[in-house]
Amino acid sequence: MHMRGLLLAVAAAATIALGACSGGRQPNDAIGAKVLRNLLSSQGVGAKLISFKKVDGRDVKTPSAEAYELWYEAELQFPEDYDARCADEKQRGRCAYLGLLQDQSFKKGEVLRSEGTLHFVRSDKGWVGEDQNAY
């Protein structure tokens, strides 16, 4: 019985330690993919995210905020024809999330392999992504 109590105490301590660390973890593949899906959907891009991989990331600290920049590679498939008008994009929007700098047209079923960055800011609720959701 004494050994079982010791094992339970160690398991409880490990659970508490992991819980304390989880709030500080940097955004990962799953979070990045969710943010990218949300951003593309909100921008009216009907592409399906078929793969997402975090390739790098870095902490960015300023006097007013703690942020994280996540670099990714993604593959997006277009279920319908899609014309990306990117040459005149002035603000960070759908073309930045698609990784495009110029106008480009996609046929139904075509796959775009893209690279890009996502930005997160630390809050008391976790990391807030560009989609304004906390993770």
C-alpha positions, -999 to +999 in steps of 0.1 A: +000+000+000+028+024+008+043+020-027+010+027-043+006+059-023+041+070-034+032+063-071+000+083-068+019+112-052+045+112-080+018+110-106+000+139-090+032+160-089+039+153-125+004+163-135+007+196-116+041+203-131+028+196-167-002+218-161+019+247-149+041+244-180+012+241-205+003+278-204+038+287-215+041+264-245+047+280-278+021+276-306+025+243-324+014+227-357-021+221-346-026+256-333-010+271-364-032+250-387-063+261-368-054+298-370-046+295-407-079+278-414-098+305-395-079+333-413-085+319-448-122+313-440-127+348-427-110+362-459-134+342-481-108+318-494-125+284-498-092+264-499-089+232-479-058+230-458-044+195-466-011+199-447+006+223-422+040+221-407+057+246-383+092+250-397+105+275-372+095+301-346+109+328-323+099+347-293+096+385-297+097+406-266+088+443-266+083+467-237+046+463-241+040+427-252+054+392-255+048+378-289+057+347-310+063+344-347+056+310-363+070+301-398+051+274-416+048+254-448+013+245-459-005+228-488-039+241-497-063+226-522-089+246-541-123+228-544-134+254-570-116+277-594-101+306-574-086+339-585-062+354-560-058+391-566-027+399-547-006+424-567-024+454-550-029+440-515-020+468-492-027+452-458-019+418-445-047+396-457-056+365-477-026+368-500-002+369-471-019+338-456-016+321-490+020+332-494+014+350-526+028+383-538+013+385-573-021+377-589-025+339-594-054+318-606-061+282-594-081+255-611-105+232-593-085+206-574-052+225-578-028+224-548-008+254-536+024+248-516+030+279-496+052+294-469+042+321-445+043+334-409+016+336-382+019+360-353+007+354-317+006+377-286+007+364-251-023+372-229-036+360-196-057+334-216-028+320-235-014+329-270-038+350-291-035+343-328-041+366-357-076+351-358-082+368-324-087+335-306-067+324-275-049+291-276 
